Amino acid sequence: MEDSSQFDRALIDSIRDHFEAWVDAQGQRDRFNKYRVCIAIDEECLQTLLGASEDALEQETEYYEDETVRYVKVTEAWPIIDEYDTFPG
C-alpha cells in the first residue's frame, strides 16, 4: 500500500482486515485470485532476502538449492478457519 507506515508492527489480522476492506471497496470479492491473497513483506522477510543475488537465484534448480531460506508472508482473505488451524496467514 502507498502508506506503509500504517502497517508498522501491525498484526497479521489487521493486515487481513485492511486488505479485505480494500478488496470490497474495489467490488472484487470472489472475482479473481489476485484479490484472495495479500503479500506482506516486512523486515523479517527482507532479512531473508538480504544478500540474495540475482545470479545465485537463477542458478538454483530443483537439484541444487541455496541452503538459505527465503520467504514472504501471504495472508488469505476470508479464510475458512477450523479448530485445527494454527497459522494466522
C-alpha positions as CSV (number, residue, x, y, z in Angstrom):
1,M,0.0,0.0,0.0
2,E,1.1,3.6,-0.5
3,D,1.5,4.4,3.2
4,S,3.5,1.6,4.6
5,S,3.9,3.4,8.0
6,Q,0.2,2.5,8.8
7,F,1.3,-1.1,8.9
8,D,4.4,-0.8,11.2
9,R,4.2,-3.6,13.8
10,A,0.7,-4.5,12.5
11,L,-0.6,-7.9,13.4
12,I,-1.5,-10.2,10.5
13,D,-5.2,-10.0,11.4
14,S,-5.0,-6.2,11.0
15,I,-3.4,-6.5,7.6
16,R,-6.0,-9.1,6.6
17,D,-8.9,-6.7,7.7
18,H,-7.4,-3.8,5.8
19,F,-6.9,-6.0,2.7
20,E,-10.5,-7.4,2.8
21,A,-11.9,-3.9,3.2
22,W,-9.8,-2.7,0.2
23,V,-11.0,-5.6,-2.0
24,D,-14.6,-5.0,-1.0
25,A,-14.2,-1.3,-1.9
26,Q,-13.0,-2.4,-5.4
27,G,-16.0,-4.6,-5.8
28,Q,-13.7,-7.6,-6.5
29,R,-14.6,-10.0,-3.7
30,D,-14.5,-13.6,-5.1
31,R,-13.9,-12.4,-8.6
32,F,-10.2,-13.1,-9.2
33,N,-7.4,-14.9,-7.3
34,K,-5.3,-11.8,-7.1
35,Y,-7.9,-10.4,-4.7
36,R,-7.8,-13.5,-2.5
37,V,-4.3,-13.1,-1.0
38,C,-2.2,-10.3,0.2
39,I,1.6,-10.5,0.2
40,A,3.1,-8.9,3.3
41,I,6.8,-8.2,3.1
42,D,8.1,-7.0,6.5
43,E,11.5,-6.5,8.0
44,E,11.7,-10.2,8.8
45,C,11.1,-11.2,5.2
46,L,13.5,-8.6,3.9
47,Q,16.2,-10.0,6.1
48,T,15.8,-13.4,4.5
49,L,16.2,-11.8,1.1
50,L,19.2,-9.7,2.0
51,G,22.3,-10.8,0.1
52,A,20.4,-12.9,-2.4
53,S,22.0,-12.0,-5.8
54,E,20.0,-12.5,-9.0
55,D,22.8,-14.8,-10.3
56,A,22.5,-17.1,-7.2
57,L,18.7,-17.2,-7.5
58,E,18.9,-18.0,-11.3
59,Q,21.3,-20.9,-10.6
60,E,19.0,-22.6,-8.1
61,T,17.4,-25.6,-9.6
62,E,15.3,-28.5,-8.3
63,Y,18.6,-30.4,-7.8
64,Y,20.6,-27.7,-6.2
65,E,19.2,-25.0,-3.9
66,D,20.9,-22.5,-1.8
67,E,20.7,-23.5,1.9
68,T,19.3,-20.1,2.8
69,V,15.6,-20.0,3.4
70,R,13.9,-17.0,1.8
71,Y,10.2,-16.2,2.2
72,V,7.5,-13.6,2.1
73,K,4.3,-13.8,4.1
74,V,1.0,-14.4,2.4
75,T,-2.3,-13.7,4.0
76,E,-5.5,-15.2,2.7
77,A,-8.6,-13.0,2.6
78,W,-11.8,-14.5,4.2
79,P,-10.1,-17.8,5.2
80,I,-12.1,-20.7,6.4
81,I,-10.6,-21.5,9.8
82,D,-11.3,-24.5,11.8
83,E,-10.1,-25.6,15.3
84,Y,-7.0,-27.3,13.9
85,D,-5.6,-24.1,12.1
86,T,-2.7,-22.6,14.0
87,F,-1.1,-20.5,11.2
88,P,-2.5,-16.9,11.1
89,G,-1.7,-16.4,7.5
